[in-house]
Amino acid sequence: MTDGPDSGNECNIKVVCRVRPLNESEEKTGSKFVLKFPTDDSIMIGGKVYVFDKVLKPTVTQEYVYESVAKPIVKGPGVVSELNTSVFGT
């Protein structure tokens, strides 16, 4: 059995990209964002577009990040029914 696009298997992995706001040091030195946000699920860096399941812009709060991304995983049915549930942050 294959996991290709025609196999009928749904992918359970979701990738969310959260772009943090500039920190105080970056703001003081006049740093600017080089990222652009062409859609809700993509970012553009230097003309190259990267697509994710969802992109969270620098204006979102930490609470929004938790409520929209982590809470459904750690508090939802996945914790009981699927033991391979993880949230990574870097």
N, C-alpha and C positions, 0 to 999 in steps of 0.2 A: 504494500500500500504506500502511496506517495502523499506528500503534503503539498503538492503543487496547486496552482490556482483552480484546476478543474477537479480536484480530489474531493471537494465537498467538506473538507475539514476547515474549521474556522480558527484563525490564529488568536491565541489568548494573550499575546504579548502586546502591550501598548507602550509607546515611547512618547513622553511629554518633555518638551524643552522649556525650561524656565530661565528667562534672561533676567539677571539681577540688575537692580539699579546701580548707577555709578556710586562708588563709596566717597566719603568725604575728601580723601586725598586726591582721588581722580577729579572731583569737582573743582578743588582748589587749583589744580594745575591746568584746568581748562580742557580736560579730556572730553571727547564727544563720542557718541555711539557710532560705530561703523556698520551696525546691523540695520537692515530694513525689514519690514514685516509686510510682504506682499499679500498674504492671506492669513487666516486664523491658524493654519497648520504648517506654515513655512516661514523660514528666515532667509535673507539674502546677505551674503558676505562677499564683497568684491565681485559682484555680478553672478556668483554661483548660488543657486537656490537649493536649500536643504528642506526636505519635507518630513514632518513628524505626524503623530496622531493628533497632537495639539501643541500649540505654542503659547506660553504665558509671558506676556510683555512685562517690562520693568515696573509698570504702574500697578500691577496686582499686589495685593497684600499677602503676607505669609498665611493669614487665616484663610484667604481664598484658595491658596495653593493646597492647603490641607483639606479643606472642605471639598474641593473639586477633584483632587487627585488621590490623596492618601486615605481619607476617611472611608470612601466606598470600598477600599481594599481591606483596611484593617478592622472595620466595623461591619462589613457586609457579609453576605452569605459565603463569599470566597474563602474566608478564614476557616469555616467549618467544612465546606464541601471540597475545597481544593487546597491541599496542604502546601503546595509550592507557590505561595503568595509572597511577594517581596516588593519593597519600595526602596529605591536607591537614590541618594542625593549626593551631588559632588559640588 
